[in-house]
Amino acid sequence: MAVDAGASEGDIGARLHAFVRELFPLCRSITGAGTRKTLDAIEQLVPLQRLEVPSGTKVFDWEVPQEWNVRDAWIKNAAGERVVDLQRHNLHLVSYSMPVRARMSLEELRPHLFTLPEHPRWIPYRTSYYRETWGFCLTHEALQSLREGQYEVCIDSTLAPGSMSLGEVVLEGESSDEVLVWTHVCHPSLANDNLSAIAVAAHLARSLAERTRSLTYRFVFAPTTIGSITWLALNESRVHRIRHGLVLASLGDRGPFVYKRSRRGNAEVDRVVEFVLGQAGSTEDFAPYGYDERQFCSPGFDLPVGRLTRTPNGRYAEYHSSADDLEFVTAHSLGASLRLCERICAVLERNRRYRNLLPKCEPRLGPRGLYRNASGRNPSQFEHALLWVLNQSDGTRDLLSIARRANIEFSLVAQAADAAREAGLLEAVT
């Protein structure tokens, strides 16, 4: 399932959608068997380094919770019929519900039932990670159909000391400077919020593994919030290597791209993503709400990590509901999301600052063979880019800045810089 550089976004997207479909039935949470099975599937695409962090491990102001697993959960009416059934949909059970086996009236049961009255045919997604309670989610139509009487409740789950699972893919580059790509793996049967980004990140890692890299790439697949907090606690001594970072989420819906800048607001990754997006999306300032970017951008770390989505969390009606299904995400959107991430990485790879070694007046380009066609382009385009690179390369401006100021395609500016460096006219500034 390697990503073919010559394949269309639709063909690539079809592969990603098939991967989403494969993972959709798994009952994921912040710990447990469903998350491990998800990492197993990712490992079929790229080699993962697996880490199990024991329950009770202190990580800053938090601690890794007990491991949760569930075998079955249901509510039966007086006739013995399952009116709510985990086997029909993973969202029917509030994630991390404690084990229960009881009989109760509908009045006693109601406080444990959750619906979306504004969308009466959708099942909401609810969790109870950090308090011992239990509950079921169902459609509002189903709730209204329940009759007074006795109900039998069964939640066959365990909350016990165990571990939290994380997976990493490290692709070594010429430099130890790292690009961190992060996505969460803890949401059950939500195609856009969770699975779309897992598919894009895994296939991006597969794509980059087949290329020569100047930067080192670290892909992390972990539970949201507690996962990033734990990863940061365990890697605090080495996060200084992170030069660029992207949190990926919700990349399969039909909305345009939205990039949320890092806390710094002007990090290189912020400028690169905004440049690559162009008219295909928009950017917005950092806010301490959302996904794991808020942990990487906490004041004690302030890492250059932004977030890339299509429609952001909470801004589409289907968010955290059963309507976020396999029909909600499209192959085209998934394929376009992967291609955009590849283009972002391509610019991060080649963006450099250079110093002109002959800065006094223009150097003679003809004797150095620099008046030439470049990859089939009109020579004047290449020469135009070359003159801009030579003029602006004073050691303070990177190629991205030059491309934006000159309104020239980045790849052509990078090509001109490579040619000038090979001709002895530029040196890289570290």
DRENVODO-444005 format. One record per residue (C-alpha): x, z, y negated. Coordinates in steps of 0.05 Angstrom, whole numbers, padded with zeros to 5 digits, always signed. Each point is the difference from the previous one (the first is absolute). Example, Ala and Ser with C-alpha at 12.3 -4.5 7.8 and 13.67 -1.06 7.14 Angstrom:
+00246+00156+00090+00027-00013-00069
end
This chain:
+00000+00000+00000+00057-00013-00047-00022-00024-00069+00015-00074-00008+00026-00014-00070-00032-00069+00003-00068+00024+00024-00059+00001-00047-00028+00064-00029-00062-00012+00042+00039-00005+00065+00042+00061-00017-00063+00037-00022-00033-00015+00066+00057+00034+00036-00005+00060-00046-00075+00003+00008+00008+00000+00076+00048+00059-00007-00052+00037-00043-00052-00014+00052+00045+00028+00055+00010+00065-00037-00071+00009-00026-00028+00038+00060+00054+00054+00000-00022+00069-00024+00057+00016-00048+00011+00064-00039+00059+00034-00033+00023+00022+00070-00017-00016+00071-00005-00053+00053-00034-00053-00043+00057-00001-00050+00052-00004+00055-00037-00059+00031+00000-00033-00068+00076+00009-00005+00005-00028+00071-00034-00064-00023+00046-00006-00061+00059+00009+00047-00021-00064+00036+00017-00038-00064+00061+00038-00025+00045+00054+00030-00022+00068-00026+00039+00064-00007-00051+00053+00019+00000+00071-00027-00044+00058+00023-00003+00058-00050-00024+00065+00032-00063+00034-00024+00016+00057-00048+00061-00033-00030+00005+00021-00073+00005-00060-00047+00004+00022-00073-00067+00035-00016-00033-00027+00064+00008+00005+00074-00012-00049+00056-00069+00016+00029-00020+00011+00072-00008-00063+00041-00071-00026+00008-00027-00041+00057-00071-00018+00020-00027-00025+00065-00074-00005-00016-00052+00023-00051-00075-00007-00004-00067+00028-00020-00057-00003+00050-00074+00008-00016-00050+00038+00042-00008-00061+00045+00074-00001+00015+00013-00063-00041+00065-00006-00039-00025-00008-00071+00072+00004-00028+00056-00023+00045+00075-00005-00013+00004-00054+00054-00041-00047-00045+00043+00010-00062+00061+00042-00017-00028+00018-00068-00058+00039+00032+00045+00061+00006+00030+00037-00059+00075-00007+00013+00033+00065+00022-00066+00032+00021+00011+00063+00040-00028+00002+00072-00074+00017+00004-00050+00007+00056-00068+00027-00024-00075-00009-00004-00033+00006-00068-00060-00020-00041+00001-00059-00047+00000+00049-00059+00063+00032+00027+00031-00067+00014-00013-00032-00068+00058+00033-00038+00047-00033+00049-00028-00071-00009+00026-00048-00053-00030-00066-00024+00003-00050-00057-00071-00001-00028+00019-00056-00048+00020-00043+00060-00049+00022+00054+00029-00044+00055+00073+00020-00008+00037+00057+00033+00045+00040-00047+00071+00021+00017+00014+00075-00008+00057+00046+00019+00013+00074+00006+00075+00001+00008+00016+00068-00030-00060+00044+00016-00031+00016+00066-00070-00030+00001-00037-00056+00033-00049-00055-00017-00030-00068+00016-00010-00061-00043-00058-00047+00010-00042-00051-00036-00052+00028-00047-00052-00039+00038+00020+00036+00064-00003+00067-00035-00071-00014-00025-00022-00018+00070+00021+00067+00030-00060+00043+00018-00006+00075-00001+00020+00034+00064+00061+00022+00039+00064-00040+00003+00061+00006+00044+00067-00008-00034+00065-00015+00035+00068-00011-00031+00052-00004+00055+00062+00007-00043+00063+00041-00002+00037+00031-00058+00065+00027+00027+00075+00003-00015+00029-00069+00008+00033-00048-00049-00012-00053-00053+00025-00071+00015+00039-00045-00047+00031-00068+00012+00056-00035-00038+00031-00069+00001+00068-00004-00033+00028-00070-00014+00072+00007-00022+00024-00044-00056+00067-00015-00033-00014+00059-00047-00022+00070+00016-00049-00003-00058-00069+00004+00030-00068-00030-00010-00052+00049+00026-00065-00030+00026-00051+00053+00017-00070-00003+00031-00046+00052+00029-00023-00002+00072-00053+00055+00005-00068-00031-00014-00046-00016+00059-00037-00067+00002+00009-00018-00073+00024-00072-00003+00020-00005-00073+00020+00071-00017+00055+00009+00050+00002-00057+00051+00010-00057-00049+00063+00032-00028+00025+00019+00069-00005-00073+00021+00033-00026-00063+00057+00052+00002+00014-00011+00074+00002-00076-00007+00041+00005-00064+00051+00041+00039-00001-00052+00055+00011-00056-00050+00057+00035-00036+00034+00018+00065+00012-00074+00012+00035-00011-00067+00066+00017-00031-00010+00059-00047+00040+00025-00059-00041+00065-00004-00019+00049+00055-00074+00005+00015-00033+00063+00026-00072-00007+00024-00036+00066+00013-00067+00006+00036-00027+00070-00007-00062+00041-00016-00022+00002-00072+00020+00059-00045+00028+00048+00053+00040-00058+00029+00035-00018-00065+00010+00073-00018+00032+00012+00067+00043-00063-00003+00025+00020-00069+00015+00071+00023+00041-00027+00059+00035-00054-00041+00011+00035-00066+00076-00007+00004-00003-00076+00007-00058-00023-00044+00050-00018-00054+00012-00063+00039-00070-00025-00015+00009-00053-00053-00070-00030+00006-00063+00023+00035-00070-00026+00016-00059+00037+00028-00046-00052+00033-00075+00011+00009-00066-00038+00001+00029-00070+00004-00055-00035+00039-00060-00003-00046-00019-00059-00044+00019+00032-00066+00060-00020-00043+00065+00039+00006+00010+00064-00040+00068+00031-00008+00007+00072-00023+00067+00013-00034+00046+00056+00019+00001+00063-00041+00060-00028-00037-00042-00059-00022+00059-00048-00011+00037+00004+00066+00028-00065+00026-00052-00003+00055-00054+00007-00054+00028-00060-00038+00010-00041+00063-00070+00010+00027-00032-00015-00067+00041-00063-00006-00016-00024+00071-00073+00016-00008-00008-00044-00061-00072-00022-00005-00016+00022+00072-00013+00072-00019+00007+00056-00051+00042+00062-00011-00019+00069-00022+00037+00063-00020+00017+00056+00047-00051+00055+00012+00010+00060+00047-00059-00021+00044-00003-00049+00057+00045-00008+00060+00070+00025+00016+00031-00028-00064-00021+00066-00032+00049+00038+00046+00058-00048-00011-00014+00002-00075-00007+00076-00004+00045+00027-00055+00050+00030+00048+00015-00069+00029-00025-00051-00051+00019-00058+00045-00009-00073-00019-00060-00009+00045-00063-00038-00019-00063-00017+00038-00027-00068+00019-00073-00010+00019-00055-00049-00008-00061+00040-00023+00027+00071-00009-00027+00060+00038-00069+00023-00023-00014-00063-00039-00039-00038+00053-00066+00023+00029+00024-00008+00072+00058+00049-00010+00002+00056+00052-00061-00025+00037-00019-00040+00061-00009-00060-00045+00076-00004-00004-00002-00039+00065+00031-00062+00031-00046-00045-00041+00021+00032-00065+00073-00022+00007+00017-00074+00002+00057-00038+00032+00013-00036-00065+00008+00065-00039+00046+00029+00052+00043-00062+00002+00004-00004-00076+00019+00074-00003+00057-00010+00049+00026-00060-00039-00003+00038-00065+00041+00057+00031+00050-00050+00025+00007-00029-00070+00009+00069-00030+00056+00015+00050+00032-00068-00015+00006+00018-00074+00024+00070+00014+00053-00029+00046+00028-00048-00052-00010+00036-00065+00068+00019-00029+00036+00010-00065+00059-00044-00015+00055-00004-00052+00022-00067-00029+00075-00005+00010+00007-00054-00054-00049+00027-00052+00031-00033-00062-00039-00065-00008-00026-00041+00058+00049-00014+00057+00010-00071+00023-00049-00010+00057+00016-00072+00020+00071+00014+00027-00029+00057+00041-00052-00045+00032-00059+00036-00031-00035-00062-00027-00034-00017+00065-00066-00004+00036-00022+00066+00030-00044-00002+00062-00033-00065-00022-00018+00025-00070+00011-00037-00064+00072+00017-00021-00024+00018-00070-00041+00057+00029+00060+00028+00035+00044-00009-00061-00052+00033-00044-00001+00060+00047+00076+00001+00002+00006+00002-00076-00049+00057-00004+00037+00040+00054+00067-00011-00034-00028+00019-00068-00036+00063+00021+00049+00027+00052+00034+00053-00042-00004+00053+00054-00064+00032-00027-00054-00050+00020-00020-00015+00071-00023-00067+00026-00073+00021-00002+00006+00013-00075+00032-00068-00009-00054-00035+00040-00055+00033-00041+00033-00013-00067+00015-00073+00017-00067-00010+00036+00037-00030+00059-00015+00010+00074+00041+00059+00027+00027-00038+00060+00030-00053-00046+00032+00053-00044+00029+00034+00062+00025-00067+00025+00034-00014-00067+00033+00069+00002+00026-00012+00070+00030-00066-00022+00032+00030-00062+00029+00058+00040+00029-00048+00052+00031-00039-00057+00034+00063-00026-00042+00005-00063-00038+00065+00018+00014+00066+00033-00051+00048+00027-00009+00066-00037-00011+00059+00046
end
